[in-house]
Amino acid sequence: MPYSRVIGTGAYLPEEIRTNEQISQTVDTSDAWIYERTGIKSRRIAGADESAASMAEVAARQAIAAANIKPEAIDLIIVATGTPDRVYPSTGCLLQQRLGIKNSVAFDVQAACSGSIFAMSIADQYIKSGAAKTVLIVGTEICSRIVDWTDRGTCILFGDGAGAILLAASDSAGIMSTHIYSDGEYEDMLYCPNPQVATGDNKDEPGYISMRGNEVFKIAVNTLGRIVDETLAANNMDQSDIDWLVPHQANIRIIAATAKKLKMSMDQVVVTLENQGNTSSASVLIAFNEAVRDGRIQRGQVVLLEAFGAGFTWGSALIKY
């Protein structure tokens, strides 16, 4: 049975930077207040001419170049996004067209901030079963368009961007295990309504992110702690066997709690949150790409990726890079 090996990564961040100081001009907050509670200083905002698909294309082409393959070698495209360009066709199909790929399958995964981990798990199963040999995964989000910029509780958190990873069948190394879960019991703690189809009590809600932050924080910390234990146990590993933690970039306190669970120094944790904010399903792949390209993550090292998002959804992927 083949492994799913990482052969290329890529990312894209829009040019516009929106700082905490700028946000504090429109809502009652400050740079110090935001940074102390979240670890965020600024975030990127997509331009009017940018879309989830256009950002995905840039990230994907970087990954393809890094892998030194041709786009037509890709036989499966999975796009993780909660901010698709259209209800349908999928952003995966839009990306497929942009890349000029004809003979591949393309679809979207919607698991909020855990989307890229879910997509990696799906891709791994396709490769292990022999149904696919080369899989492109992209997380792409324009969170700025579903944020109420007058809501201090959410507008300070989110940013835009795209991350990509290419997986290929290999006889050695690769994804060691993935673990994904969801629990719809918590649907009202973190959600974004679709006003075009909403009914009942939700029919008049605007299409903006709504979050009960303190409650989400507590559940996220406990849940991620459990999945760390599960991932290590599944691979007969100790905490010291992990070289790098690449977490979802939601809140520096959640990241620090997960690192503490692993008894890892923050020097072993890839953190992009300060200047990117929470890019939802794109965040893990953007962070992974950054650490690969700047040389921190080296071939042969063991990397734990993990995320938690609306649903609730959560998951991890253990990779021997």
Helices and strands as residue ranges (DSSP letters): E 3-12, E 16-19, H 20-23, H 31-38, E 42-45, H 52-67, G 71-73, E 76-80, H 91-99, E 105-109, G 112-114, H 115-129, E 134-142, G 143-145, H 152-155, E 160-170, E 174-182, G 184-186, E 190-191, G 200-202, E 210-211, H 213-234, G 239-241, E 244-247, H 252-261, G 266-268, H 273-276, G 280-282, H 283-293, E 302-309, E 313-320
